[in-house]
Amino acid sequence: MKILLATFWGLPHIGGVDLYIRQLKLGLEQRGHKVDILCRYPDGSGYSILNHNRHLPRSSVYSLVDSNVKAYFKESLSGLDPLVQDAEVEQYCYEVGAAYLGVDSYDLIHAQDVISARALARIRRPQTALVTTIHGYLAGEWFLSLKRQGVLNDSERRERLWHYAVKREQLGLDSADAATLPTQWMKDKMAGEFAVPVDKLNVVPNGIDIHGFANQLLGGTDLRPASGKKVIICPARFDPLKGHKYLIRALAKLRRMRDDWVCWLVGSGGPEFNLRELVKLHGIEPDVMFLGTRSDVPALLRQSDIFVLPSLQENHPYAVMEAQVAGTAVIVSDAGGMPEMVTHGETGLVFPVENDEQLYQHLLLLLSDEQLRNHISSQARHAGYERWSLDVMMARIDAVYEKALVRKRERIGSI
């Protein structure tokens, strides 16, 4: 088949969606499919089908789309919130860009978010099947962002914006012939909060090319821990949703009990200054290293003793999968789908979201009990190789694609 992998988000990008698309493309091509990727530029300034070097600047369509869409809103939906208007304009710009670049030669389109799914559903050929994958809780993430901006203080406006966020999720999923989600947690949320039919939702955990990742683990790095120090690693972009401040608070408590560790924070982002200030406030600057964005994370995982992801919201993070395959003892919060990935006491330790005291206790336990740490590391590696292989994911994806194609043929036949 000829398959288009499409996303509203910019590529390349450091994050799970980018990694998922690359892994999925690899798996599909290994099965003999021809695969293209449609995305926005990383800075949002244009649209591209990456492997064909086809591009369209956003500036070439924005003015026309903006004027027409907002004229319609003024006439038919006066009083529509400006945030909703802007979001709709961006979606229609993406839709126009996709139509210009051409999406009518594909047997199946696999959208990676509800925004691209809704846009592509309107311009695809009638016989082209559409699958949507939900990587995260878009409505919740959008609302947290608006809350940080102080936009949601008015209760009436908050209710209207939430209604739009829910409708956007529903429309993106309703547009698809089938949908995949990596966790049961996300499936329950989509079915419960957004009333998506359960028979359309298929749980397909993410997978990775384990052989390729194992080779990366053996790669070189210029970083070495000080002699006698255990390494605690947290590879996550600096974003309030990643919960770094709770890790720092836990580390401050840990430092009062023992000093035979160092923490590597691997990532970058806006809150870095505030996190550095928090580290300074707690007096643990010598113990916490800000490493920035790095390309040698697998090699760093190989040197690490404990992996921590203290997120407030997650679905099925690749970082946890990689840490388990690397055989690093894992500590995660119970956010989202992570408890489905980590069996407490066997393949890792789980603590309640925002509970820095429990996180501290878990860190202290793993540093103090080498036998438990080694047991969890071994069990995590075994489970990782068994559960997160690309072949396992692709077998499930094949089944979803077949379901979408059958459903599409049935609908065409009934017309």
N, C-alpha and C positions, 0 to 999 in steps of 0.2 A: 504493500500500500504506500501511497504518498501521504505523509502525515505532517501537519503543521502544529508545532508547539508554540503557544501564544501566551503572552503575559502583558498586562498593562504596566508592569514595573520595569524599571530600567535595567539593562544588562550591558556589560558584565557588572556584577554586584557581589559584594561579600555578604553571603547569607544563604539561608536554606533553600529559597526558591531557585536561585542561580545553580546551586549544587544539584538540586533535584532535576532541573531541566538537563543539565549536562549528563547526569547519570541515566536519566530516561532516554536521552538521545543515543547514548552508547548502547543501552540495552535493545532499543528498537533497531538500530543499524546492525547489531549482531544477529538480529532475526531477519535481516534482508529488506527492511523497510527503508524508504527514502524520507529523510526528515529535514525540515526547515524550522527556523526559529524566528518568530515575529515579536518585537519588543519595542519599547521606547529607548531613546538614548539614556545613558546613566544620569544626565542632568535634566532629563525631561524635555529637551529642546527639539526632539524629532522622533521619527519612527523608522524602523529598519527591519528588513529580512536579512539576518546577519550573514548567513553563509552564501548569499547571492550578491552581497554588496549593493543592495538596493536600499535607498534612503529617501526620506522626505522630511524636510525641516518643518517643525511645528508652525513656524512663522508664516509659512505659505498657505496655511488653512485657518489659522486661529481667528483672524479678523472677520472672515466670512462666516465662520461657524458661530462666533461669539455674537455678532450682530443679529443673525437670523434666530438663534436660539433664544436670546434675551428679548427680542421683539415678540416672539411667540409667548414667552412667559408673561411679558407685560400685558399682552392682549388677553390671554386665556387664563393665566395663573398669577394675577396681580397679588403682590404681597408675599410671593415665594421667597423664602430666606436666601440671602445672597450666597451663603455657603453652599446651599443646594444648587443654586444656579451655576456657580463656578464648577462644582463637581460634575454637573451634567454637561457643561461646555467641554470639559476635559475629556469626558467619555466620548462625546460626539466627534471631537478632534481626532481621537484615537480611531474611531470607526471610519472616518473619512480617510485617514492615513492608511489604514489597513486596506480599504477598498482601492485606493490608488496603487498601492504596492501589489495588490492582486492576491486573492485568497480563493479563487474559483477553480483551482486545479487539484484540490486535495480531496482524498477519500474520507479523511477524518481530521477534525481539528480538536486538539487537546488544550483547552484553556486552563491557565494556572491561577485564575482568580475570577470572581463574579463579575468584575467590570469588563474584562476582555470577553468573557463568555456572553454577556448581554449584547455587547457591540457586534461580535462576530456572528451571533445567531441571526442578526438582521440582514447580513450581507452574504452569508454563505450560500452555496448552491443548495437547492432543495434536497438533493440526494447525499449531501455531505453530513456525516454523523458528527455530533458535538459532545465531547466529554469535558467535564469541569472537575478540577481538583481544588479542594479547599485546604490551603496550607495554614491558615490562621483565622482568628476571630476578628474579621475586618471591622464589623460594627463596634465591637468592644474596644479595639485598638484606636479607631477613629475617635470614639467618645473620650477615651483617656487623654488623647492628644488635645481635644477641644477643652477638656477640663483644665489641663495644664495651662492653656492659653486664656483661661478665665471666661470662656464663651458661654458656659452652661449655668450661669448664675440665675438667669430667669427661668422659672419652672416651665412656663408655657413654651418658650423657645426650645428648651431641653426636650420636651415631649415631642415637638414637631420634628426636631432633628433626629430623635431616636426612631420615630415612625419612618423617616426617609431611610435611615441606616438599615432598618429591618426590611423595608421594601426592596432596597438595592440587593440585599442578600437573596431574597426570595426570587426576584426577577432573574438574577444570574444563574440560580440553580434550576428554576423552571425552564430556562432556555435550553438546558442540556438534555440529551438523550440518556445520559447516565452521569453519575458523579462519584468521585472517590475522595476519601478522607483518610488520613493515616491513623486515626485513633477512634475508639468507641466513644470517648468523651466528646469529640467534635461531632460525631454522628448524632449523639443524643441531643446536643445543643442545637444542631440544625433542624432536627425533627421536632424538638420541643419548643424552642423559642421562635423558629421561623416557619413552622408548619410545613416543612418539606416532606413529601411522601417518602416513607422509609424504604420502599422498594427501589427508589432511584439512588439511594446512598449505599456505597460499597466501601467497607473498611479495607484499605490497602496500605499497610505500614511501609514507610520509606525503606529503600535499600541502597547499598553502596557496592561499588566494585571492590570487594574485600582484597583480592589479589593486588590490585593497583594500590590500595591504601596501605597494605602490608609493606610494599616496596617503599612508599613514602615514609613509613616509620623508620626505615633504615637510613633515611637521608641525613645529610650533615646539618649541623647548626653551630653557631659561634657561642652559644650560651651554655654555661655549665653552673650547676649549683655549688655553693661553697661546701667544703668538706664537712660531712657530718650533718648536713641539713636535708630534711625531707622537703619535697616540693609539693606545694598546693597550687594547682593551676585552675584558672577560670578564663577560658577563651570565649568572650562574648563582647559584642559591641557595647559601647557605653550609652545606655539608654535607661531611663527610670524603670522600664518594664523588666529589665534584666536583674534588678535587685542587688546591685553591687554594694549599696550602703549597708545591707544586712550582713553581707559577708565581711565587710570591714569592721562592723561592730562585733561580730563573732571573733574575728582575728584579734581585736583588742583584748577581749576576754582571754583568748588562748595565750596571748603573749604574757599575761600575768602568771600563767601556770608553767609555761615552758618556752624555750627559745631555740629549739632545734629544728626550725622550719623556716621556709621562705615562701612567699606567695607571688606567683606570676600572674598579673592581669594582662591578658592578651586582647587587645582591641583598641578602638578609638571612638570618638564621638563627642558631642556637645558637652555632656556633664563631666568630662574628665577633670576640669579645673576644680569643680566642687568635690569630686571624689578625692583628688589630691589633698585638698584642704581638710577633708574628713580624716584621711590617713594621718596628716600632720597633727590634727587636733587630738587624736588618740595616741600620739607618740609612737607610731609603729612605722615611720618612714624607712628605717633600715631593713625592715622585714617585708615590705611590699614593693614590688617592682612593676612599674608601668612600662610594658614592652611595646605598645603601639600595635599597629596592624602588621602581621608577619606572614610570610609564605611557608615557614617551616614548622607550623603547628604540630603536624604528626611527629616530627622529631622531638619537639618539646614534650608532647604527651608521653613519648617513650621514656623520658627522663623523670617524669612526674610520678608521685606516689598517690596523690589524691586529686580527683577532679571535682570541682564544685560548680553547680549551676543554680543560683538562688532566685530564679526568675519569678515574677509575679504572674506572668501569663506565658504559656508555651503550648504548642501542639505536639509535635514529634521532632524535637531538635536533632539535627545531624551531629551536633557536638557531643551529645550523650552517646549516640551510636558509635562514633569514632572512639570515644574514651573507652567504651566497653570492648570494642574490637582490639584496642591497644592494650587491654588488660590493666587499666588504671582503676583503682577503687573509686567508685562514683558516689557522690552525695548530691541529691537534687531536692528541690522543693516539691510540694505536691500540686503544683500548678498544672492545670490542663491535663494533657495526656501523659505527662511524665511518669505517674505511678503505674501506667500500663507498660512502660519500658523498663522499670526498675522494680524488682521484687525486694522489698525491705528485708535486710538481714542476709540476703543471698547474693543478689547481683548488684547491690548497692544499699545505700541508706537514704531514707526519705524523711523530710521534716516539713512542718506546716509553713505555708507561705508567710513571709515577714517575721518568722520566729527566729531571731538571731540567737536566742539562748539555746534552743534545740540544735541549731546548726553548730554552735560552739561545742555542745556536748558530743555531737557526732564527730567533729574534727578531733577532739580530745581522745575519744574512744579509738579512732583509727590510728592516731599517732602512738597511742599507748599499747595497743594490742596488735602486734605484728602478725600473729597467727590469723586473726580475724581479717586484717587488711589483705593478707595474701589469699585467704579463702575467697573473699569477695572479688578480688582481682581475677582469680582463676575462673570463678563461676561467671563473671561478667564476660570474660573473653569467650568462654564456651557458648554462652547464650548469644553473644554478638555474632559469632560466626554462623550460628544456626538460624537466627531470626532475621538478620539484617542483610543477607546476601542479595545482590542484584537479581540473581536468577529467581529467587523466591518472589521478589516484588514483580518481576516481569511476567511470571506465570499468572499472577493475579490481575495484572494490567491487561494481558491478553484476553482474559475472561470478560473483563469490563468492556473492552473494545468490541468484542463479539456481541455482547448484550446490546451495546449502543447501535451497532450496525443492524442487528436484527430488528430492533425497535424502529429504526429509521426506515427500513424496508417495509415493515408492517404499516407504518403511517403513510408512506407513499402509495402503497397498494390499496389503502382504504379510501384514497382521494378519488 
